[in-house]
Amino acid sequence: MSAPISQPKRGQTNRPLVLAAVMLAMFMGAIEATIVSTAMPAIVADLGGFTLYSWVFSAYLLMNAVTVLIYGKLSDLFGRKPILFIGIIIFLIGSILCGFATSMESLILFRLIQGFGAGAVTPIATTIVGDIYSAEERANVQGYLASVWGISAVTGPAVGGLLVQYVSWNYVFWINIPLGILSLAGIGFFLHENVEKKKHEIDYIGAFLLTISISSLMFLLVEGGGRWSWGSWQIIALAVLFIITLGIFVFHEGRVKEPVMPFNIWKERSIFVANVTSLTTGIMLIGISSFLPTFVQGVMEQSPIVAGFTLTTMSIGWPIASTFSGKMLNSLGYRKTSLIGGAALILGSVVFVTMTSSSGPLWAAAGSFIVGFGMGVTSTAFIVSIQSTVSWQQRGVATAANMFMRNLGNTIGAALLGGILNNRLANYLGANALSTEEKLTVDSANLLLKENERANLHVTVKELLQEGLTQSLHWVYYVVLAFAIISLILISFIPKQNRGSA
């Protein structure tokens, strides 16, 4: 194997302490994935603007999806350490600002900043582990790292629920500050790189085209059928802009010397399947983690802590599966291991499709656990296989490409599923309008998310809102199930001879 562009000086790099610092960075990302979802009902109840609910996730995920490839490429060019430093610092600035948000609009703006920094955290942290451990060690360590990510995420929903119930939702963002500082200190003092000095060509045009393309797609999915009808000139213009910029981006990337997205690595069938499946599972993941707390609190009338618990079980299933996945890769192979994970995703989705207001939080928690198990198996298998397939020179961008597809799935999922929720709820309330002076709208769902306001609702109004929210969320979960089935079909195309330990 050829020498890496960024070769750690093994005599100076303290691997255990660097691994600990990387785990802190991953811990910060894991908490972000669950703690904000748990706090969202309280945030919406305080700031208002239920129609902007999905934009709190979409804004963060958009910037994360756009920048992850850029950070991955820059880390191959200039080293992991300085790029990860920049990302963490921007993430912390965004976190501080989010805690001071006074409206949904300002929160969405600050989430853009937070997402801009978050794009560096997970892919570069994962790549650092791939750098400092040998090929023989990498499969076990990556599985272990995925397990640590899952274990750290267990505390997210619980802490989020406690902060919302006993302190304030603002602290779900500020809790990132000490974690980020500790991670910066560990990486700064104990990771040493010897980066090759040469002139590089950064693909600014590709990054710009990618940003415009994904942004137009997200606006189309969020606003289509809601603020703008599907046949409106705004939606048509966004669709045309998306297609044109995507086409130019693909053409441009094939001609530039150092592309943001090196499509040559996609020629490997196992990498192609892993990346496309990461897109579909990313859509599933955001659909469950974003809207499950709303169902548990608004329809089941449970507390934020209980809502957090139903997401915590996903984070319990994830590390358990990651541990098994590392072992299964060597005995069963990449394809069979991934198929087991895909089957678990379908089973978990069926649990959510059959969930009702009387099912209880344990039913929701069981669905989360099964989906978490499937995610743990597939994500570990994908990362290990990709990092074992490419050379040192492409490990950063190859890892980032897989993270990009997962993040793109999150972005599309938040927009698509948020749009479906708003559209179905608006249609239901319009078709079942009550003869009251005040017309019920999508924003009326805010009233279900605070216990005192819910208690003051007339029983007929409360039942109407809860039934509307139940039916709307079931549409969301039907779409999640569809993507779980698509994921399993895609996994079946993985080459049979592929091994995670290759």
N, C-alpha and C positions, 0 to 999 in steps of 0.2 A: 504493500500500500504506500502511496506517495506521501511525502512529508506534508504536514498541515501548514496552512498559512499562519495560523496562530498556535504555536506549539508551547504548552506550558513548560516552565522550567521545573521539572519534577523535584529537584533538590530543594527548591524554595517554596513551592506551593504546598500548603498544608491541606491535604485532601479531606481529612475528617472535618476540619473547621470550615473549609470552603463548602463542603456538602451541607453542613449545618446552616451556613448563611444562605445557601440556595434554597434550603427547605423553608427558611423564614420568608423568603421572597414568594415561594410557592404558597405558603400558608396565607400570606397577604392576599394573593389572588383567589385562593379557595374561599376565604371569608367573604371577599367581594362578591363571589358568585352566589352566595346564599343569604348573607346577612341583609343585603339591600332588598331582596325579594321578600324576606320576612317583615321588614320594616315598611314596605310600600303601602300597605293599607293605612297605617298611621300617618305616613307622609302625605298621602292623598287626602286623608280626612282633615289634616292640618292646613295644607296649602291649597286644596281644592284641585279642580281640573282633571276629573276622571278620564276625559277624552284624550288627555296627554299622557296617560298611564304608560303606554307602551314606548313613548318617546324617551322616557327616563332610561330604559334599557337600550333602545335603538341608538340613541346618541352615543352612549358609551361603547356599544358594540361596533358601531360604524367606524369610529376612530381606531378602535382596537384592530378591526379587520383590515383597515387600510394600511396602518403603520406596521403591522407584524412582519410583513414581507420586507419592508424597507429596513427595519431594525435587524432582521435576520441577515440580509445582504451586507449591511454596514458592519455587523459583527464578524463576518467573514473577511471583510476588507481591513478593518481597523482594530479588531480584537473584541472579545466579549465584554471585558471589564468596563471600558469607558462608555460603551453603548448602554449597558445595563444600568450604570450609574445615572446616565441622563434620563432613562426611562423611569427609574424609581423616583427620582427627584420631581419630575413632572407629575407623576402619579400622586405623590404626597401633596403637592401644591393643589391639585384638583380636589383631593380628599378634604383638605382644609376648607376650601371654598364651598364645597357641597354642604358641609355642616353649617355654613352661614347663609344658605339659600333662604330667601323670603317668599319665593313664588315658584311655581312649577317651571316657568320659563327660565328663571335664573338657575334652577337646579339642572335643567337640561343643558344649559350652556356650560356649567361647571363639570357636568358629566362628560362633555366633549373633551375637556382638558384632561380629566382623569383617564379617559379612554386612550388619549394620545400617548400618555406615559405607559399605560398598561400593556400596550402592544409589545413592549420590550421584555416584560417580566417573565412570563411563562416560557416562550420559545428559547430565549437566551439562557435562562436558568437550566432548562432541560439540555441544551446544547453543551453547556459547561460540564455537566456530568458526563456527557458523551465524550468530551475532550480529555478529561483528567483520569478516566478509567479505560483500561485496555479493552479490545474487542471481546476477549474471553469474559471479562467482568461485566461488560455493559448490559447484557440481558437481565442479569439478576439485579443490578443497581437501578436500572430504569424501572423495573417492576417495583423495587423497594421505594423509589422516589414517588411513583404513582400512588403507592400505598400511603406514604406519608402525606401526600396532597389530600387524599381522601380522609385520612384520620384528622388532619387539621381542619378540614371542612365541617367535621362533626360539631365543632364548637360554634360555628357561624350562626346557624338558625337559633340555637339555644341562647347564645349571647345576644343576638338580635332581638329575640322575644323578651329577654330580661331588660335590655336597655329601653325598649319601647314601652314596656309596662311600668317600669320603676324609675327611669331617668328621663331620657328624651331621644327621639330618633336621630338627632344631630350626631350623637356619639357613635352611630354605626359607621360613620365616615371617619371620625377622628381617631378611632381605635387603630387605624392603619399607621398612624404616625410613629409610635414606638417600634412597631414591627419593621417598618421601612428603614429607620435609623440603625437598628441592630443589623439588618441585612447589609446595608451600605458599609458599616464598620467591618463586618466579617469578610466581605469580598475585597474591600480596600486594603486590608492588612495581610490577608493570607492567600490571595490569588495573584500569581505573577505570570505574565505572558511575555513572549518574545515575538513581537509582531513584525513581519517583513515590511520594510519601508519601500513603498513604490507608489507611483501615481495611479489614482483610480478614477474611473468615470462613473459618477453616480447618476442613475437613471431618473432624473427629475420629471421628465416628460411622462414616463411610464407611471410614476407615482401619481401625477396629476390626473392622467386619464383614468386610472383605477379609482381615484377618489370620486370623480364626477360620475363614473359609471355606477358604482355601488350606491352613491347618494341618490341618484335619480331612480334606481330600482327600489330603494327603501321608501322614498316619498310616494312612489307609485303604489306600493303594497299597503302602506299605512293609510293613505287618503282615498284610495280607490274604493268606490262603493259607500264612502262615508261623506266627507266634505265635498268630494267631486264624484260624479257618476262615472262608470267605467267607459262610457262613450264620449266623455267631455274632452274638450280640446286640451285641457291641462294634462289629463292622463295619457292621451295620445302623444302629446309633445314629450312627456317624460319617457314613454316607451321608446320613441324614436331616438331620443338622446341616449338612452341606455344602450340600445342596439348599435348605434353609430360609434359611441366612445368605446364600447367593448370590442367592436371589430377593429378599430384603429389600435387599441391597446394590444390585441393579439398580434396584429401585423407588426407593430413597433417592436414588441418583445422579441420577435424572430430576427430582427435586424441589428438591435443594439448589442454592444460588446459585453456589457455587464448588466443583464436584465433584472428587473425586480422579481419577475416570475420566470425562472429558467424552465421552459416547457420541455427541454430535453430529458429532464429527470422523470417526466410523466410517461416516457416511452417504456419504462419498466412497468409491467402489468400489475405487479403487486403494489407499487406505489400509486398507480392510477386508481386502482380499486380502493385502496386505503384512504386516499384523499377525497374521492367522491363520496364514499361512505361516511367520512367525517363530516361532510356537508349535511347529509341527511340526519345523522345522529345529533348534530349541533342544533338543527331545527327542533328535534324532539326535546332536547335538554332544556332549551329556553322556554318551550311551551309548558313544560311541567313546573320548572322552578319559578317562573314568573307569575303564573296564575293559580297555582295550587293554594297558596296562602289566602287568596281572595275567596276561593270556594270554601275553605275551611272556616274562615272568619265570617264571611258574609252570608253563606247559606247554612253551614252547620252551626253557626253562632258560637264558635269556640274562641278562646283567648289567643293573643299573639304567640304566647309560649307554646300552646298546643299546635298552632299552625307551623311554628318553627320546628316542632318535633316531627311533623309529617315530612318535612324536607330533610331533617337530620338523618333519617333512616336511609335516604339515598346515599349519603356520605358514609354510612356504615357499610352498605353493600359494596360501594366502590373499592375501598382498600382490601376487603376480603377477597373480592374478585381479582384484584391486581396481584395479590399474593399467589392465588391459584393460577393465574394466567402465566406468570413467569415460569412455573413448573410445567404447565400444560404445553407451552411452546416447544419445549425440548422433547416431550414424550408424544404429543399428538400432532404437532406441526402447526403452522400459522393458520392454515385454512380451517381445520377442524376446531381449533380454539376459537377463532373468530365466529364460526357458525354457532357455537354454543352461546356466545355473547349475543349474537343476533336473535336467537330464539328467546332469550331472556328479555330482550327489548320488546318483542311482540307480546309476550305474556304480561309484562308490566303495563303495557299500553291497554290491553284488554281490561285490566283491573280498573283503570281510570275511566274507560268508556262505560263500564257497568256501575260506576259510583253514583250514589244518590245522596240526598240530604240526610237520609236515615241510616246510611252505611256506617257513619261514625269515623272518627279520625284514624282508628287502627286500620281500616280498609285503605284509606289514603296513604298511610305510612307503609303498608305492605306493597302497594304499587310502586312507591318511591324506592323501596329496598330492591325490588326485582329489577327495575330500570337501572338503578345504581350498579347492580351486579353486572348487568349487560354492558354498561358503559365502561366499567373497570376492566372487563375482559378484553373488549375490542380496542380501547384506547391504548392499553399497554402493548397489545400485540402489534398495533399499527406503528407506534413509535420505535419499538425494538427492531421491527423489520426494516423500516426506512433507514434508521441509522446504521444498520448492518449492510445495507445495499449500496449506499453512496460513499464517496471518498471523503477524506478530511476536508478537502477544499470546498465541498458542497454541503457539509453536514449542517451548518447554521441555516442556510437558506432552505434546505430540504426539510429540516425540522419545522422551520417557520412556515413553509408552504402547507404542511399538514395542519398546523395551528391556524393558519389563515383560512383554510377550508372549514375547520370547526367554527371559527369566529364568524365567517361569512354565513354559515348555517344559523348561528345564533342571531346574526343581524337580520337575515331574511325571516327567520322564525318569529322574532319579536315583532317585526313589521307585519308579516303575513297573518300571524295568529292574533295580534292585537287588532288588526283591521277586521278580521272575522268576528272577534268578540264584540267590537263596537257596532258592526253592521247588523249582526244577528240580534243583539240586545235592542238596538234602535227599532228594528222591524217588529220585534215582539211587543215592545211597549206601544208602538204605533197601532198594531193590530188589536191590542187588548187595552185600549185607552179607557180610563175611568172617567166618570162624569164629575170630575173635581175641578175646582177653579185653577189649580196649578197643574199644568201638564207635566207628566213624568218624562224625563229625558235620560240619556246614557249617564249623565253626571249625577242623576238621582241615586245611582248605585253607591255613591259616597255615603249615603245615609245608613247603609248596611254595615259599614266598616268601623263605626264607633258604637260601643255598647249602649251608651246613654241616648244617642240619637235614634238607634234602632228600636230601643224600648219605647220611644215617644211616637213611633209611626203607628198609624191606624193599621189594624190587623190585615185589612184587605190590601192596603198599599204595600205592606211588608211582604205579604205572600206573593203579590204580583211581581215585585222586584226580585225576590228570591227565585221564583219560578223562571223568570226571564234570564237571570244570571245563570241558573242551572242549565237551561237549554242552550244558552250561548256558549258556556264552557264545554258542554258535551260536543258541540260542533268543533271546538278547538281540539278536544281529545280524539275525535274521529280522524282529524287530520294527522295528529301525532301517531295514531295507529297505522295510518296509510304510509307514513314515512318509515315506520318500524319494519313494515313488510318490504318496502323498497330496499331498505338497508340489508335485510337478509338475502334478498335476490342478488344484490350487488356482491355481497360477500361470497356467494356461491361461485363467482367467476375468478376467485383467487386461485393461482396455480397450485396444484396439489403437492408439488414437490417443495414448495416454499417452506422454509423453517425459520422461526424467529431467531434461532441461534446461528444462522448462516453467516 
